Amino acid sequence: MPSRESPRRREVLDVLRAARSPLGVAETAARTGLHPNTARFHLDALVSHGQAERRAEASRGPGRPRTVYTSRPGMDRGGVRDYRSLARVLLGRWAAADPAAARTEVMETGRAWGGDLVDPPPASEPPSAERSVAALVAVLGDLGFAPRPEGDAGPGRAPERIRLRHCPFLELAEEHGRLVCPLHLGLMQGVLARLEAPLTATGLEPFAEPDTCVAHLTATTLP
């Protein structure tokens, strides 16, 4: 669901924008009808979100200088976000294309994406199946796939499968699985190719079980 900004925080921001000069906590509280502590909380939150600036006003006498706040110019970063709609629009364009061409394009996009997520192995550390799969699992974990490698992996060998117990793009995969799932397969292939791994991802079974997708790994060189 898109996140929505607190109405009170929006009111505090509007007061800062309407002010002709920087406002202190007490002035902000008076103009919004908030308790000073509540006003300070929202002001500090606006600062941390990059929507306002805080500074100490030049002292005009003894005592601590007054802290004042001003709104930051620029596009409002505190409004609604709805990236899912953008993704749905882009996927809809692919969905209207020739199925074979669309699959090829999303696979290539996934490979490019995966290649951007890792660095190539250092020359002093020749790529191995075990290290490559460990790096792939780390990438998938960071993306939210909740990966779990499994299979008959002997000494020096990598797992044969990776179970993906969560899909960070679940609703889109349910709606556009023929595009989203190849994108994920290309992502895994791109990671492994960038790592110069001696194996690749050869298949992805969407919802192989009700709560799990399964990626299959195959060696590309002789052991």
C-alpha positions as CSV (number, residue, x, y, z in Angstrom):
1,M,0.0,0.0,0.0
2,P,1.3,3.5,-0.7
3,S,2.5,5.3,2.4
4,R,0.8,8.5,3.5
5,E,2.2,11.4,5.4
6,S,0.8,12.3,8.8
7,P,-1.8,15.1,8.5
8,R,-0.3,16.9,11.5
9,R,3.2,16.8,9.9
10,R,1.7,18.1,6.7
11,E,0.2,20.9,8.6
12,V,3.5,21.8,10.3
13,L,5.2,21.8,6.9
14,D,2.5,24.0,5.4
15,V,3.1,26.5,8.3
16,L,6.8,26.5,7.6
17,R,6.2,27.2,3.9
18,A,3.8,30.0,4.6
19,A,6.1,31.7,7.1
20,R,8.0,34.7,5.9
21,S,10.9,34.0,8.3
22,P,12.2,30.9,10.2
23,L,10.0,29.7,13.0
24,G,10.9,28.4,16.4
25,V,9.1,25.5,18.2
26,A,6.9,27.8,20.2
27,E,5.8,29.8,17.1
28,T,5.1,26.6,15.2
29,A,3.1,25.2,18.1
30,A,1.0,28.4,18.4
31,R,0.2,28.5,14.6
32,T,-0.8,24.8,14.5
33,G,-2.5,24.4,17.9
34,L,-0.1,21.6,18.9
35,H,1.7,21.1,22.2
36,P,5.3,22.4,21.8
37,N,6.7,18.9,22.4
38,T,4.5,17.5,19.6
39,A,5.5,20.4,17.3
40,R,9.2,19.8,18.0
41,F,8.7,16.1,17.2
42,H,7.1,16.9,13.8
43,L,9.7,19.5,13.0
44,D,12.6,17.2,13.7
45,A,10.9,14.5,11.6
46,L,10.7,16.9,8.7
47,V,14.4,17.7,9.1
48,S,15.3,14.0,9.1
49,H,13.2,13.4,6.0
50,G,14.9,16.3,4.2
51,Q,11.8,18.5,4.1
52,A,13.0,21.1,6.5
53,E,16.2,22.7,7.7
54,R,17.2,23.4,11.3
55,R,19.7,26.0,12.5
56,A,20.6,28.1,15.5
57,E,19.5,31.7,15.2
58,A,22.2,34.4,15.8
59,S,22.1,35.2,19.5
60,R,20.9,38.7,20.4
61,G,21.9,38.5,24.0
62,P,22.8,36.1,26.8
63,G,21.6,32.6,26.8
64,R,21.4,29.8,24.3
65,P,20.6,30.8,20.7
66,R,17.1,29.9,19.6
67,T,16.7,27.0,17.2
68,V,14.6,27.8,14.2
69,Y,13.2,25.8,11.2
70,T,12.6,26.6,7.6
71,S,11.1,24.5,4.8
72,R,13.5,23.2,2.1
73,P,12.7,24.2,-1.4
74,G,12.1,21.5,-4.0
75,M,9.6,18.7,-4.7
76,D,7.7,17.4,-1.7
77,R,9.3,14.1,-0.7
78,G,6.7,13.3,2.0
79,G,3.7,12.5,-0.3
80,V,2.3,9.2,-1.6
81,R,4.5,6.7,-3.2
82,D,3.0,4.1,-5.7
83,Y,5.9,2.4,-7.5
84,R,3.7,-0.7,-8.0
85,S,1.5,1.3,-10.5
86,L,4.6,2.3,-12.4
87,A,5.8,-1.3,-12.6
88,R,2.4,-2.5,-13.7
89,V,2.4,0.1,-16.5
90,L,5.8,-1.0,-17.7
91,L,5.0,-4.6,-17.5
92,G,1.8,-4.0,-19.4
93,R,3.8,-2.6,-22.3
94,W,5.9,-5.8,-22.3
95,A,2.7,-7.9,-22.0
96,A,1.3,-6.4,-25.2
97,A,4.4,-7.4,-27.2
98,D,5.2,-10.7,-28.9
99,P,5.5,-13.3,-26.0
100,A,8.9,-14.7,-27.3
101,A,10.3,-11.2,-27.9
102,A,9.1,-10.0,-24.5
103,R,10.6,-12.9,-22.7
104,T,13.9,-12.4,-24.4
105,E,13.9,-8.7,-23.5
106,V,13.0,-9.2,-19.8
107,M,15.6,-11.9,-19.5
108,E,18.3,-9.5,-20.9
109,T,17.0,-6.8,-18.5
110,G,17.3,-9.2,-15.6
111,R,20.8,-10.2,-16.6
112,A,21.9,-6.6,-16.7
113,W,20.3,-5.9,-13.4
114,G,22.0,-8.9,-11.8
115,G,25.4,-7.9,-13.2
116,D,25.0,-4.5,-11.6
117,L,24.5,-6.0,-8.1
118,V,27.8,-7.7,-7.7
119,D,31.5,-7.1,-8.4
120,P,33.6,-9.5,-10.4
121,P,35.8,-11.9,-8.4
122,P,39.3,-10.6,-7.6
123,A,42.1,-12.1,-9.7
124,S,43.7,-13.6,-6.6
125,E,40.5,-15.6,-5.9
126,P,39.4,-17.9,-8.7
127,P,35.6,-18.3,-8.9
128,S,34.2,-21.4,-7.4
129,A,30.7,-22.8,-7.4
130,E,30.4,-22.6,-3.6
131,R,31.4,-19.0,-3.3
132,S,29.3,-18.0,-6.3
133,V,26.2,-19.6,-5.0
134,A,26.8,-18.0,-1.6
135,A,27.1,-14.6,-3.2
136,L,23.9,-15.2,-5.2
137,V,22.1,-16.3,-2.1
138,A,23.2,-13.1,-0.4
139,V,22.0,-10.9,-3.3
140,L,18.6,-12.7,-3.3
141,G,18.4,-12.3,0.5
142,D,19.0,-8.6,0.2
143,L,16.3,-8.3,-2.4
144,G,13.8,-10.0,-0.1
145,F,13.5,-13.5,-1.7
146,A,14.2,-15.4,1.5
147,P,16.4,-17.9,-0.4
148,R,17.3,-21.3,0.9
149,P,19.9,-23.4,-1.0
150,E,19.4,-27.1,-1.1
151,G,20.3,-30.3,-3.0
152,D,23.1,-32.9,-3.1
153,A,26.2,-30.8,-2.7
154,G,29.3,-32.8,-2.1
155,P,32.7,-31.4,-1.0
156,G,33.6,-28.5,-3.2
157,R,30.2,-28.6,-5.0
158,A,27.4,-26.1,-4.9
159,P,23.7,-26.7,-4.1
160,E,21.5,-27.8,-7.0
161,R,18.5,-25.7,-6.2
162,I,17.6,-22.5,-4.4
163,R,14.1,-22.3,-2.8
164,L,12.7,-18.8,-2.8
165,R,10.3,-18.6,0.1
166,H,9.2,-15.0,-0.5
167,C,8.6,-12.9,-3.6
168,P,9.1,-9.1,-3.1
169,F,7.1,-8.6,-6.3
170,L,4.3,-11.1,-5.4
171,E,1.3,-9.2,-6.7
172,L,3.1,-8.3,-10.0
173,A,4.2,-11.9,-10.4
174,E,0.7,-13.1,-9.9
175,E,-0.6,-10.7,-12.6
176,H,2.4,-10.9,-15.0
177,G,4.2,-14.1,-14.1
178,R,5.3,-14.8,-17.6
179,L,7.4,-11.6,-17.4
180,V,8.3,-11.2,-13.8
181,C,9.6,-14.8,-13.4
182,P,11.9,-14.7,-16.4
183,L,13.1,-11.3,-15.1
184,H,14.1,-13.0,-11.9
185,L,15.8,-15.9,-13.7
186,G,17.7,-13.4,-15.8
187,L,18.7,-11.6,-12.6
188,M,20.2,-14.8,-11.2
189,Q,22.0,-15.6,-14.4
190,G,23.4,-12.0,-14.5
191,V,24.8,-12.3,-11.0
192,L,26.5,-15.7,-11.7
193,A,27.9,-14.4,-15.0
194,R,29.3,-11.4,-13.4
195,L,31.0,-13.6,-10.8
196,E,32.4,-15.8,-13.6
197,A,30.8,-18.7,-11.8
198,P,31.2,-22.3,-13.2
199,L,27.4,-22.7,-13.1
200,T,24.3,-20.8,-14.0
201,A,20.6,-20.7,-13.3
202,T,18.8,-22.8,-15.9
203,G,15.3,-22.7,-14.7
204,L,12.8,-21.1,-12.3
205,E,9.7,-22.9,-11.3
206,P,7.1,-20.3,-10.2
207,F,5.1,-21.5,-7.2
208,A,6.5,-25.0,-7.3
209,E,4.8,-25.3,-4.0
210,P,2.1,-22.9,-2.8
211,D,4.6,-20.9,-0.8
212,T,7.8,-21.5,-2.7
213,C,9.5,-20.9,-6.1
214,V,12.5,-23.1,-7.0
215,A,15.5,-22.0,-9.0
216,H,17.6,-24.7,-10.6
217,L,21.4,-24.5,-10.9
218,T,23.5,-26.3,-13.5
219,A,27.3,-26.5,-13.9
220,T,28.6,-24.8,-17.0
221,T,32.1,-26.4,-16.9
222,L,33.4,-29.8,-15.9
223,P,34.4,-30.1,-12.2
